[in-house]
């Protein structure tokens, strides 16, 4: 059995785990990352792509934004549509801030490359990971790698292994509370080999269901359709998908999304989820292990980055100042931001989607809210402030 001693053991090599390891390195704190998947899988998995202003600034300040600044697509607004009629929300004009479209897998590539360049330790393809002694000052991670059992002994464990990972399930059920909402619809998403033909994201409320037009690069577009959670993907041919996208996204000014070869398609269920507290003993949860938001508000990866920003500072204070105060308040500080993001994501989702259980009153109220949003500077300012991201707090 192999045994490693480090200061912080990190489970998961997604954006949260990688960024946490990078931040700790900058503070002179050692860490080891354990990841179940291969490096290639982590670098190629297509996920979110909208970075808040604060996330981009954090990446710049920690010197991992060179490629993002070259290749990321800076957006100063978004478009909100109702049955083909678009209204632009000028994010930068209202807030002085912008968002950047840059694929999560690209950010993961950058962070992996930086950790390896800094001689950071990332152990990929570690199976059967389990956490032990997390209610003590001497926790450890046990996993299997290349046919051998390995143990990573540490002072703290950071659970950054996603919603279905082992970290959260290691906490006794009686000491945490889970808050959850399952939405009665899902997203059918495609990645298309088609250069974007619009400069900003289009969120379209349509009588046939919500649709979203976004992009991942100057050559790739990402598009979504509202569908049923139990939709049979096999019934959605490429032709059917494009026909529905043209119907829902087609605009009164004649604009239509450009079609191209479908590179990937899948169905994503939608839920809101929060666990409280986000810490137990020597274990600290971050990212999707602690919370899930519906993707409408583009908050998932940004919340993960905000979590590890707080956690890295708390660990710095422990090791450099011998203070546990920030570790003890980690959960409460993160949850303030998380619940605000949950509120915003729920609001955006409720505003733009057709709910199968909506009453005629609900439908008329929804249309009135869209009318208010697209005609009121105050309403637009509220959306803009939340969309570009609330300030990160310590």
C-alpha positions in Angstrom: 0.0 0.0 0.0 1.3 3.4 -1.0 1.1 6.2 1.6 1.5 10.0 0.9 1.4 12.8 3.4 0.3 16.3 2.4 -1.5 19.2 3.8 -4.7 19.2 1.8 -6.2 16.2 0.0 -8.5 17.2 -2.9 -11.0 14.9 -4.4 -11.9 15.8 -8.0 -9.9 17.4 -10.8 -12.7 19.7 -12.1 -12.5 23.5 -12.1 -13.1 23.6 -8.3 -10.4 21.1 -7.3 -7.8 22.4 -9.8 -8.3 26.0 -8.9 -8.2 25.3 -5.2 -4.9 23.4 -5.7 -3.5 26.3 -7.7 -4.5 28.9 -5.1 -3.1 26.8 -2.3 0.2 26.5 -4.2 0.4 30.3 -4.5 0.0 30.4 -0.7 2.8 27.9 -0.2 0.4 25.1 0.9 0.8 21.5 -0.4 -2.0 19.5 -1.9 -2.7 16.3 -3.8 -5.6 15.9 -6.2 -7.3 12.5 -6.7 -9.4 12.1 -9.8 -11.4 9.0 -10.9 -11.3 9.9 -14.6 -8.5 10.1 -17.1 -6.8 13.4 -17.9 -8.2 13.2 -21.4 -11.7 12.8 -20.1 -11.4 15.8 -17.8 -10.0 18.0 -20.6 -12.6 17.0 -23.2 -15.8 17.0 -21.2 -18.0 19.8 -22.5 -19.8 21.7 -19.8 -20.5 25.3 -18.9 -19.0 28.2 -20.8 -20.0 31.6 -19.2 -17.5 33.1 -16.8 -18.6 36.0 -14.5 -16.5 39.1 -14.3 -15.2 38.1 -10.9 -14.2 34.7 -12.1 -12.2 36.1 -15.0 -10.5 38.6 -12.7 -9.5 35.9 -10.2 -8.0 33.9 -13.1 -6.1 36.9 -14.3 -4.8 37.8 -10.8 -3.5 34.3 -10.3 -1.8 34.2 -13.7 -3.9 31.5 -15.5 -5.8 33.6 -17.9 -3.4 34.0 -20.8 -5.2 31.8 -23.2 -8.6 32.9 -21.9 -7.7 36.5 -22.7 -6.6 35.5 -26.2 -9.5 33.1 -27.1 -12.3 33.9 -24.7 -15.3 35.8 -26.2 -16.1 38.9 -24.1 -19.7 39.8 -24.1 -21.1 43.2 -23.0 -24.8 42.2 -23.2 -27.3 39.4 -23.6 -30.6 39.2 -25.6 -33.9 38.3 -24.1 -36.6 37.3 -26.6 -40.3 36.7 -26.6 -41.6 34.8 -29.6 -39.0 36.2 -32.0 -38.8 39.7 -30.7 -35.5 40.5 -29.0 -34.5 43.0 -26.3 -30.9 43.6 -25.4 -29.8 43.8 -21.8 -26.6 46.0 -21.9 -24.6 44.3 -19.1 -21.5 46.5 -19.3 -23.4 49.8 -19.8 -25.4 49.1 -16.7 -22.7 47.5 -14.4 -19.4 48.4 -15.9 -18.6 44.7 -16.1 -18.9 42.0 -18.7 -19.0 38.2 -19.0 -16.7 35.9 -21.0 -17.6 32.8 -23.0 -14.9 30.2 -22.5 -15.6 26.5 -22.4 -15.1 24.8 -19.0 -13.0 22.1 -20.7 -10.6 24.8 -21.9 -10.3 26.2 -18.4 -9.6 22.7 -17.1 -6.9 22.3 -19.7 -5.3 25.6 -18.6 -5.4 24.7 -14.9 -4.1 21.1 -15.4 -1.2 22.5 -17.5 -0.4 25.1 -14.8 -0.5 22.6 -12.0 1.8 20.2 -13.8 4.1 23.1 -14.8 4.3 24.0 -11.1 5.0 20.3 -10.2 1.6 19.9 -8.6 0.4 16.4 -8.0 -2.7 15.2 -9.9 -3.4 11.5 -9.7 -5.8 10.6 -12.5 -7.7 7.3 -12.9 -8.0 6.7 -9.1 -10.8 4.2 -8.6 -13.0 3.4 -5.5 -12.0 6.6 -3.7 -13.2 6.7 -0.1 -12.8 9.2 2.8 -11.8 8.1 6.3 -11.5 9.8 9.7 -13.0 13.0 8.4 -14.4 13.7 11.9 -10.8 13.9 13.2 -7.8 16.1 12.7 -6.2 13.2 10.7 -8.3 12.3 7.7 -7.2 10.4 4.7 -8.3 9.4 1.2 -8.0 5.8 0.1 -8.2 4.9 -3.6 -7.0 2.4 -6.1 -4.5 3.3 -8.8 -2.7 1.1 -11.3 -3.7 -2.0 -9.3 -2.4 -0.6 -6.0 -4.2 0.8 -3.0 -3.0 4.3 -2.1 -3.7 6.5 0.9 -3.3 10.2 1.0 -3.0 11.4 4.6 -3.7 15.1 5.2 -4.9 17.8 7.5 -8.0 18.7 5.5 -10.0 17.1 2.7 -11.7 19.2 0.0 -14.6 17.5 -1.6 -14.7 18.8 -5.2 -16.0 15.7 -6.8 -19.4 16.8 -8.1 -23.0 16.0 -7.2 -22.5 12.2 -7.5 -19.1 12.0 -5.9 -18.1 10.3 -2.7 -17.4 13.4 -0.6 -20.9 14.5 0.4 -22.0 11.0 0.9 -19.3 10.6 3.5 -21.0 13.0 5.8 -23.5 11.5 8.2 -27.0 12.2 7.0 -28.1 13.4 10.5 -25.7 16.4 10.5 -26.6 17.9 7.1 -29.8 19.2 5.5 -30.4 19.0 1.8 -32.7 21.4 0.0 -33.8 20.4 -3.5 -36.2 21.3 -6.3 -36.6 19.1 -9.4 -37.9 21.0 -12.4 -40.6 19.5 -14.7 -38.5 20.1 -17.8 -35.0 19.5 -19.2 -32.6 20.8 -21.9 -31.8 19.1 -25.1 -28.4 20.5 -26.0 -26.3 20.2 -29.0 -22.7 21.3 -30.0 -22.7 22.3 -33.6 -19.9 22.9 -36.1 -21.3 26.2 -37.1 -19.6 29.6 -36.6 -21.7 31.9 -34.4 -23.7 34.4 -36.4 -24.7 36.5 -33.4 -22.4 38.3 -31.0 -24.3 37.7 -27.8 -26.3 34.9 -26.1 -30.0 34.7 -27.0 -32.5 33.6 -24.4 -35.8 33.0 -26.1 -39.1 32.5 -24.5 -41.4 30.8 -27.1 -44.8 29.3 -27.1 -43.3 26.0 -28.0 -40.8 26.1 -25.2 -37.5 27.9 -24.2 -34.5 27.9 -26.5 -30.9 29.3 -26.0 -28.4 30.3 -28.6 -24.8 30.4 -27.3 -21.3 29.7 -28.5 -18.1 28.0 -27.4 -15.6 29.3 -29.9 -15.5 31.2 -33.2 -16.2 27.9 -35.0 -18.6 26.2 -32.5 -22.1 27.0 -31.4 -23.9 25.6 -28.4 -27.7 25.5 -28.6 -30.5 24.2 -26.3 -34.2 23.4 -26.4 -36.6 22.9 -23.6 -37.9 19.3 -23.6 -39.4 16.8 -21.2 -37.1 15.2 -18.6 -37.9 11.7 -19.9 -37.4 12.7 -23.6 -36.1 9.9 -25.8 -33.0 11.3 -27.4 -33.1 8.7 -30.2 -36.3 10.3 -31.5 -34.5 13.6 -32.0 -32.8 13.4 -35.3 -30.5 16.2 -36.4 -33.1 17.4 -38.9 -35.8 17.5 -36.2 -33.5 19.4 -33.8 -32.6 22.1 -36.4 -36.2 22.5 -37.4 -37.3 23.1 -33.8 -34.3 25.5 -33.2 -35.2 27.5 -36.3 -38.9 27.7 -35.1 -38.1 28.8 -31.6 -35.0 31.0 -32.3 -36.2 32.6 -35.5 -36.5 36.4 -35.1 -38.8 38.9 -36.5 -35.8 40.7 -38.1 -35.1 37.6 -40.2 -32.2 36.3 -38.1 -31.9 32.5 -37.9 -29.2 30.3 -36.3 -26.7 28.9 -38.7 -26.9 25.1 -39.1 -23.9 22.8 -39.1 -22.8 19.3 -38.3 -24.0 18.2 -34.9 -20.9 17.1 -32.9 -22.6 16.2 -29.7 -26.1 16.1 -28.2 -27.6 15.1 -24.9 -30.4 15.8 -22.4 -29.7 17.6 -19.1 -32.2 17.4 -16.3 -32.7 20.5 -14.2 -32.6 20.8 -10.4 -31.8 23.2 -7.7 -29.8 21.7 -4.8 -28.0 23.0 -1.7 -26.5 21.1 1.3 -26.0 22.8 4.6 -23.5 23.0 6.2 -20.8 22.6 3.5 -18.3 21.3 6.1 -18.0 18.5 8.6 -15.0 17.8 10.7 -11.9 18.1 8.4 -14.0 17.8 5.2 -15.0 20.9 3.2 -17.3 20.7 0.2 -17.0 22.9 -2.8 -18.7 23.2 -6.2 -21.3 20.7 -7.4 -20.6 18.5 -4.4 -22.4 21.1 -2.3 -24.8 22.8 -4.7 -26.4 22.5 -8.1 -28.2 25.3 -10.0 -30.3 25.1 -13.2 -28.1 26.3 -16.0 -30.3 29.1 -17.1 -28.5 31.7 -15.0 -24.9 30.4 -15.9 -23.9 30.2 -12.2 -22.6 26.6 -11.7 -18.9 26.9 -12.5 -18.8 30.5 -11.1 -20.1 29.4 -7.7 -17.5 26.6 -7.6 -14.8 29.2 -8.2 -16.2 31.5 -5.5 -16.2 28.5 -3.0 -12.6 27.7 -3.5 -11.6 31.4 -3.3 -13.1 31.4 0.2 -11.7 28.0 1.1 -8.2 28.8 0.0 -8.1 32.0 2.0 -9.4 30.1 5.1 -6.7 27.5 4.7 -4.1 30.3 4.2 -5.2 31.9 7.5 -4.9 28.5 9.3 -1.4 27.7 8.0 0.1 31.2 8.0 -1.7 32.8 11.0 -2.6 29.7 13.1 -6.3 30.8 12.9 -9.3 28.6 12.4 -11.8 31.5 12.4 -12.2 31.6 8.6 -12.5 27.8 8.4 -15.3 27.9 10.9 -17.2 30.4 8.8 -16.5 28.9 5.4 -19.9 27.4 5.0 -21.9 30.4 6.1 -19.9 32.8 3.9 -20.3 30.6 0.8 -24.0 29.9 1.4 -24.9 33.6 1.4 -23.7 33.8 -2.2 -25.1 30.4 -3.1 -28.6 31.2 -2.1 -28.5 34.5 -4.0 -27.4 32.6 -7.1 -30.1 30.0 -6.5 -32.7 32.7 -6.3 -31.5 34.3 -9.5 -31.2 30.9 -11.4 -34.7 29.9 -10.2 -36.1 33.3 -11.4 -34.4 33.1 -14.8 -35.6 29.5 -15.2 -39.2 30.3 -14.1 -39.3 33.4 -16.4 -38.2 31.8 -19.6 -39.6 28.2 -19.5 -43.0 26.8 -20.1 -44.1 24.8 -17.1 -46.5 21.9 -17.8 -48.4 22.6 -14.6 -48.7 26.4 -15.2 -52.2 27.8 -14.9 -53.6 30.4 -17.3 -52.9 33.0 -14.5 -49.3 31.8 -14.2 -48.9 32.2 -18.0 -50.2 35.7 -18.0 -48.1 36.7 -15.1 -45.0 35.3 -16.8 -45.7 37.3 -19.9 -46.2 40.4 -17.8 -42.9 39.9 -16.1 -41.1 39.5 -19.5 -42.8 42.7 -20.6 -41.6 44.5 -17.4 -38.1 43.2 -17.8 -37.7 44.4 -21.4 -39.2 47.8 -20.7 -37.8 48.8 -17.3 -34.3 50.0 -16.7 -34.6 49.0 -13.1 -35.6 45.4 -13.9 -32.8 45.2 -16.5 -30.3 46.4 -13.9 -31.3 43.7 -11.5 -30.8 41.0 -14.1 -27.5 42.6 -15.3 -26.0 42.8 -11.7 -26.7 39.2 -11.0 -25.7 37.9 -14.5 -22.2 39.5 -14.4 -21.8 38.1 -10.9 -22.1 39.5 -7.4 -18.8 40.4 -5.7 -16.8 37.6 -4.1 -16.7 38.0 -0.3 -14.4 36.6 2.3 
